[in-house]
Each structure stands twice: as structure tokens, then as C-alpha cells.
């Protein structure tokens, strides 16, 4: 079944937005190959210190959908929190994350 023009354009735009946040070259671990394309986009965005709502808006998806993607990323990467995910997959020092975003993540999202 071919992708409609709108869906194809939306997917291309999401790829372009996620490309603006590439994973760091000095990451401690590489992301598992089992992540879907969208989960890789979400994982890249999680490396920033922006709140989940802002990240969901960047991908033009709802906050609930973004949170479902985050849950799958955490499950596939064996992480429980955003702080743990960043410490494991970023090249930065442990604890690299905006405290507001970390607190929001610990509270379960938006």
C-alpha cells in the first residue's frame, strides 16, 4: 500500500527534525538495532534537556504518543529513567540533563 502524500511528507519532515539532534560521536553505547526509525528519532531528542511536550511538538505527534515511544525506547535500551538513558548513551558526563526535564521524566511525563 503506497504512502499518501501527506503521510510521506510528515515522515520526511520528522526525519529532518530528528536529524537536527544526532547522537553524539563519543557515545558510551550504541543504540540497539531493534529500535524503529521513530524510536531512534525519539531517542535522539531525549538527549536534549527539553521537556517531553516540546519534543513531542518537534515531531508533530501528541504527548501521549511521544510517551509511548519513550516507554519502548527505555524497554529496548534497558533503561528506567531519562537520566539513566542519557548517562548510558551520551558522551557527556553522568548527570547531564536539565533538572526540570529529569524531574518531569521521573514523574511520568507531561
Buried (B, 14 or more C-beta within 10 A) or exposed (E): EEEEEEEEEBEEEBBEBBEEBEBEEEBEEEBEEEBEEBBBBBBBBBBBBBBBBBBBBBBEBEBEBBBEBBEBBBEBBEBEEBBBBBBBBBEBEEEBBEEEBBEBBEEEBB
